[in-house]
Amino acid sequence: METLKQRNVNKLEDLQISVLASGSSGNAIYIESAQTKLLIDCGLTGKKTTELMGQIDRDPHELDAILVSHEHTDHIKGVGVMSRKYNLDIYANEKTWQAMDKKIGKVKTEHKFLFDLEELKTIGDIDVLSFGVSHDAADPQFYAFEKNSKQFVVLTDTGYVSDRMRDSLKNADAYLMESNHDTSLLRMGGYPWPLKQRILSDKGHLSNEEGALALVDMIGDKTKRIYLGHLSKENNMKELARDTVEEVLLRKDMGVNETFHLYDTDPDSAQNLFIL
């Protein structure tokens, strides 16, 4: 019989993940293994990021690195501050470095690392695959994290999900999927028309339904958790996003609430750590 001590060791061998914040006001995701502790993006102040890590009982002094998806403020606001304060390495592709370098302040050369598009890199004991998305940034990319044959995919900030992406990211154990807006709310809302056009374009953001339809092609037998992320405060609501995604998945005969479950994210509160 497995002892409590053995069970705790097994947990350390797996990935533990928390969506610290997700939304148009700021984004950060925490991933840890036995050897490695990472942030994916840091679009909040250093103080807020530290507070959110405290909500899951984690210390930023133990972080190893930040992986950056693209240079928009809601993804990099705290990157430079956190790197300077905690001596963290920063990974991004070359064009993203060029676009964000002046925005994040001075970073020590020894903390700057390239992570090229469609590269597989091992950071500590976590395998990380980068993949391109369609967004109005210099060279946006997101990441899939793998350990012990289990995979967590982060896919937000994209105007569409290509067939290639759907195939290569299929059957992950967990996803953070963009569910940015309800199209009707966006069209009727108070945003200027050029901003509406930008969000609705192929280089904008996925609507609730678009994210759900992408998931239809990606969910597999291994999939257990789907987190709905990057919700717009003005053009979406948690309940609306969840209901829309659930309705699409049910309509497509997917096993929502049976073989896998949907989870909300929040721009201000960290989600509980889960074990992959």
N, C-alpha and C positions, 0 to 999 in steps of 0.2 A: 504494500500500500504506500502511496506517495505521502511523504511527510510534509508538514507546513514549510520546513526549511527548503526541501526540494522544490516545492511549489513556488516559493519566492525566487529561487535560483532560475527556474524555468521562465518566470516573468521577465527577469533581467535579460534573458537570451532573446526575448521577443522585442518588437517595437512597441513603445507606448507613445500615444499621440494625444494632443489637445489642440483644438482650434481656439487659440487665445482670443482672437478678434477677427471678424469677417464682415465687411460692408464697405460702402463708399467712403466712410470716414477714416478707415484704417484697417490693415490686415496683418496678421501674424499667426503662424502655426508653429507649435513646439513638437519636436520628435526626439525621442531618446531611445538608446539601446544600452547595453551593458558598458560600452566603451565611449559612446558618442552622444552629444546633446546639441541639437541644431534648432535654429529658427529659420523658417521659410518666410522671407519678407519681414519687415519691421516698419509698418506704416503708422506707428503711434509714437508719442514721446517716449524717451527712455524711462521717465517716471511711471507712465501708464503701463509700459511693457513690464516693468519690474512688479507693479501691482498685480497685473494679470498672472504673471508667473507665480506670485505669492498665493493666488487663489487656488492653484493646483499644487501648492507646497513645493515649489521648485525655486532654486537660487540661480540668478543670472551669472554669478561668479563661476558656475560649473559649465556654462555654455562653451562650445568649441568654435562654432562658426555660424554665419548667416548666409543663406542662399537667396539671391535676389532674382525675382522674375522679370521685372522691368522698372523703369525709372519714374513712374508716376508717384506723386507724393504720398498717396495712400498705401504705398508699398515700401517706401524708403525713408520716411520722415525720421525715424529713430536709428537708422542703420549706422550712420557715422558716430553718433553719440554712444551707442552700445559698443561699437568696436573700440572706441577710444577708452571707455570706462572699464571694459572687461577684457581688453586685449583679444578681441575676436577676429578670426579670419573672415573675409568676405569673398564670396564666389559670385561671379556674373560673367556673361559673355562680353566680348570686346566692345561691341556697339553700345551695350547697356552701360559699361564702365565709362565710355566716352560721354554718354548722355547724363550720367548721374554724378560724375566725379566732383564737379563744382557744387552740386546741390547738397552733398553729404558732409562737406568740410574735409579737413586734412585727415587722411588715413595713412598709417605707416605702410611703407612699401612692402614690408614683410607680411602684412596682413591682406594684401591684394592678390587674388587668385582668379585665373580665367576658368570658366566652365562653358565650353563651347556648345553650340546648338547640336542636339542629337548625339551628345557624348554620354558614355557610361563611365561614371567615376565612382570609386570607392572612397568614402570619407569615414575614417575610423573603421567601424565594422558594418557600415550601412552602404549598400549599393544604391546609387542614384542615377537615374536616366533623365536627361533633359529632352524636352520636345517643344517645337515651335507652336505658337498660337497666333490667331489673327486679331491683332489689336493695334490701336494707333499709338504705338511706341516704337523706339528705335529698332529693337530686335527682341520682342517679348518671347519668353519661354517659361514653361512650368516644369514640374518634376514628378517623377514616380520613384517611390522609395521601396526597397526590397530587402528583406532579411528572412532567412529560414523559409524561403519559397513563398512568403506572404508579401503582398504588395499594397501600398497606399498611394493613390493618385490624386494630385492637386490640379484641378482644371477650372480656372476662372478667367475672367478678363479676356474673352474671345468672342468674336462676332459670329462664328460658326465653328462646328466640329467636323473636320474633313473625314472622308471615308478612311483615309490612312490612319488618322488619329484614333478613330473608333476601333479599327482592327488592332492597332499596336497596344492600345490601353484596355483591351477587352479582358473581362474576368478578373479584375483586381478584387482583393478582399474588402477594400473600403475606398470610397471616393469622397472628395470634397468637390462638389459640382456647382458651377455657377447657376444661380436662379435669381438673376438681377432685378427683373422688372415684370410687371404685368403689362402687356402691350396696350390694352385699353386705358389703363391708368396713366401710362406714359403719354399716349396720344392726347388725352383730355387734360393733362396736367399743365402746370404753369411754366414749365421749362421753355426757353426760346426754341423756335423751330430748328435752327442749326444744331443745337445740342440734342434735340430729339432725333434728328437725322443721324448724328454721330453715333448715338446709342443703338439705334436700330440697324446701322450699317453692318457690313461684313467685318468691320474693324472695331466694332463696338462691344456690346455685351449680350449674353444669352438671356432671352426671356424665360419665364417659368416653363412654358410649353416647349421651347427649343431645347432647354436643358434636359427636360424629361424625355424628349424624343431621342436625344443623343444617348441617354442612359439605356433606352430600350435596346440599342445595338451593342452596348458595352457590358451590361450586367451578365454575369455568368454564375455557374454553380457555386463558385467560391465566395461570391459577393454576399456580405452580411450587413454592411453599414454604408449608408449614403447620407452625407452631410450637405445641406443646401446652403450655399454661401454667396457672399457679395451682394446681399439684398440691398436695394435702394431704399433709403428712408422715405423718400418722396413718392416713389412709384411702385411700392410693393408692401406686403405685410407677411409676417411669418405664416399665419394661418392660410392666407391666400396662396402663397408659394407651395406650402405643403399639400394643400387640397388639390391644387392644379397638377402637381407632379404625381400625386397618388392617383388621381383620376385617369391621367394618361397611362400610367403603368398598369392600372387595373383593366383599362380598355384594351391594352395589348397583351392581356393574360399573363402579366408578370406576377411573381409571388410576393408582392409588397405586403408587409406586415406578417408574412409567413416565413419565407426563406431569407428575407432581408428586411431591414427597417430604415425609415427615414428619420433624420435628426435635424433640429434647428441649429443655427449658429447665431451669434449676437455680436454687435460691434463694440460692446462695452463689458461683456462678461465672458470669462473663459469657460469652455465646455469641459466637463470632467474628463480626465485621462481615460483612454480606453486602450486595451491590449489587442494588438493585431495578431 
